[in-house]
């Protein structure tokens, strides 16, 4: 069966500079195994499958797959899938606000200033990082303990540990060695450092995590991480919204997530979305 298919660039300063996403426009009738098989074949960090909503409040339903597993929620797949739904004729029940049904429940996405933005999900694990873990992280990051200015658990699902370094140059200089990780399970580290005064962006961000075989992977632009880092930066009084971050620099990308905050405290993570490829796939 032929199904509509899009490849979307998300969060880029311009097309082909952000994080790519594959979207199958009609996942009806596909099994989880078939979705996972296609995701591995497409070989993007994530592939999503649009489905009719089962919640009466939702405009559409999405299933999100990485190369290894299904995710309940992820940032750039949320914005990219919403873009795909809108550009192929989707009409939200409430103008300007789209309700996405996913494994994490119903999530609001809004349209503002030509960008799509999702509401930051709650932190599932916050608070300080214990000293033993910080020392093990330093071995992985190949830095001295004194180079860590601050740290915080900023886990909103994937397991992020937030590590603040003195500035953006320090963040970009990190050459991690994940073979040094001696803890249980996988490791997800979010690095953040302030950009020079007067810069276009407030912070440089990097998302480093361990792959299936323990190797280090780096994500070009990460919505979930920018959401949880924003909650940390804003709640600690280090910055006020709106602001932008830079991510993907070491990979030759120009990710530019936009962070905003409503008067009620709600934090929104927004970014550009560009259709780069449009066609059909046989599934």
N, C-alpha and C positions, 0 to 999 in steps of 0.2 A: 504494500500500500504506500502510495506517495504522500508525503507529509511536508508541509511548509517548513522551511528551515532558515534561520538567520544567524549570522555571527555579528555580535555587538561589541564595540569597544566602550568600556565604562571607566569613568574617572579621569580620562586623559585630558591634558591641556589642549590637544587636538586629536583627531582620529589617528589610530595606530600608535598612540603613546601611552595608553592606559592599560587596562586588564581585559583581555578578550573573554568572551562568553559565547557558547553555542546554545541555541534555543530551538527546540523542536516545538512547533506551534500547535500540534495536536498529539498529545500522548495517550489518547483514548485507546483502550484495549491492549496497551503494552504492559507486560509484566515487569516487576522490579528487576528481574534478571536481564530482560531485554534492554531496559533502560541502562543498566549498569554496563552491559556489553557494548552498547553504542557509545556510552561515555568514554570507555577505555579506547575504543576505536577512534573517536574524534580527537582524543588526546589533549583536550583543554583541561585546565585545572578544575573547572566545573562545567557541566552541561545541565540545562533545565528542560523540563517537559511541562507544557501548559495543559491544563485539564479544566473541565467545567467545575465550578465551585460546589461544594456540598454544604457549606454554611450559607444561610440566607442573606447574611450581611456582606459576604465577600463578592468581589467582581470576578475573580478567577482563582484557580488553585494552581500551585506549582509544586513540583517535586525537584529537588536539587541533588545532583550526584557529583562527587569527586571521582577520581580514578580508582579510589579504594572503597568508598561507602556513600550512603545517602546522608545528607545533612538536614536537620530540621529548619535551619535558617543560615543564610550567608548574605553579606552586604552587597557585593558587586553583582551576584546573580539576581538579587531582588530588584535592583535598579535596572539591570539589563533585560530581565524578563518583563518588567512593567513597560519598558520602552517598546519591546517587541509586541506586547499585547495592544498598546495604544496605536502604534504605527500600522498595525494590520486590522484596524477597525474597532478595537475595543472602546466601549463607552462606559465610563464609571457611573454608578448609581447616584453618586454625589459629585457634582462638578468640582474639579480641582483636587479631589481626594480619592485615591484608589485604595481599596481594601484587598490585600493579598492574603489568601489562605495558604498556609504552609504547615510544616511539621511543628513549628513553634506556636501555631495558632493564627489568629487574624492580625495582620500588621498593616498600619496605615502608611501610605506613601503619598506625598503631596507634590504638587507642581508649583514652583515659585521661581520667578526670574529666569525662566527657561530651563531650569534644572529639575530633576526628580530627586527627592530626598526621603529617606526612611527614618522613622523614630527609633532612636537608640534603644535596643533591648536592655532589660535590667542586668546588672552585674550579678552573676551567680556565686562568685567568690571574689571578695575584695580583701583589703587589709594588708598589713606588712608581710614581707617575705622574710623567712627566718634566715639567720646568718649562715647556717650550714649550706642551704640551697644557694645563697648568693656566692659563696666561695666556689661551689661546683659550677655555677653559671660563669664565673670569671674564667675558669679553666676552659670551658667551651668557647667563650667569646675571646679568649686569649688576651685579656686585659687585667690590670691590677685592680684589686678591690677598691682602692682609693679613687678610681676613675668613675665609679658609680655614685652619682650625686643623690639619687633617690631610687626607690623601687616600690612596687605595689602589685598585688594580685589584681589583674584587670580581666578576669575570666567571665565572658558572657556566652560561653558554650565551648569554644575550641580548646580552652585551657591556657590563655595568655598570661604570661608573667611580664609586667611592664618594667623596663629598665631605663632610667634617665641618665644620659651622659652629659658632659659639660656643654657641648654644642653640636651643631650639625656636622662639622668636620670630624669630630670624634665618632659620631654614628656611622659616617661613610667610611671611616678608616677600619672598622671592625672586619676582621677576616676570621670567622668562627670555624672551629673544628669540632663537629658534632660527634666525632669518634671518641671525644673525651667525656661524653655524657655517661655518667655511671648511675643515674637515678632510674626509678621504675618508669615504664611506659615511654611515651613520646614526650618531646619538649617543644613548647611554643613560646618564643621570646619576641616581645615587641620592644624595639629600641626607639627612643625619642630624644632629640636634642634641639635646643633653640637655634634658629637661623639668625644670622647677623641682623642688627637693627636696620630697619629700612628695607628688608627683603620682601619679596612678593608673598612669601609664606612664613608662617610663625614657627613651624617645626619641621625637621626632617624626621621621617619615620621609616623604619625597616621592619619587616615581618619575617623572622627566621624560624624554621621548624624542621623537625626530623621526618624523613621519609620512611617508607615501609622497611627499608633495609638499614635505617639509622643514618643515612646520608643527610647533609644539610640541604634544605630547599629554601628559596626566597620567593615570596609572593610579590608581584609587581605593584599592586595596590589592593589594600585590604579594608573593606568597609567595616567589618566587625571589629577589627583592631582599632581603627580610627574612632569608632564609636566609644569603645571602652577607655581608650586613652583620653578622649575628650571629657568623659565623665570624671576622670582623675584630675586632669588639668583644670577644669572649671571648678570642681568642688574644692580643690586646694587653693583656689584664688590666684593661680599663676597667670591666668589670662582671662579675658572676657570675649565672648562671641559677638559678632561673627569673625571667623578667621579661616585660613586655609593651611593645609599641610602639603608637604612634598614627599612623594614616595616613588620608589622604582628607579632612582637616580643611578644606582650601581648597575642596574640592568639595562640602561639606555632608555628608560621610559620617563615620562613626565606626568606622573599621577598628581592630581590636584583635588583631593577631597575638600569639600566645603563644610564647615561646621557652623551651625547656627543654634540659638537657644531662645525659646519663647519666654515670655514674662512669667509663665507658670513653672519654668524650670525644665520643660521638655527639650531634649537635645535632638537635633536633626542632622543627619549625615547625607550630604547631597553631592552630585557630580554630573558631569556631562555623559551623554550616551549617544553613540553614533552607530548607525547600521553600516557595516563594512561589506558583508556578503549576504545575498538573498537568493534563495533557490528552493530545491526540493531534495528530500532524501527518501530512499526506499526502506521502509520499516514495517 
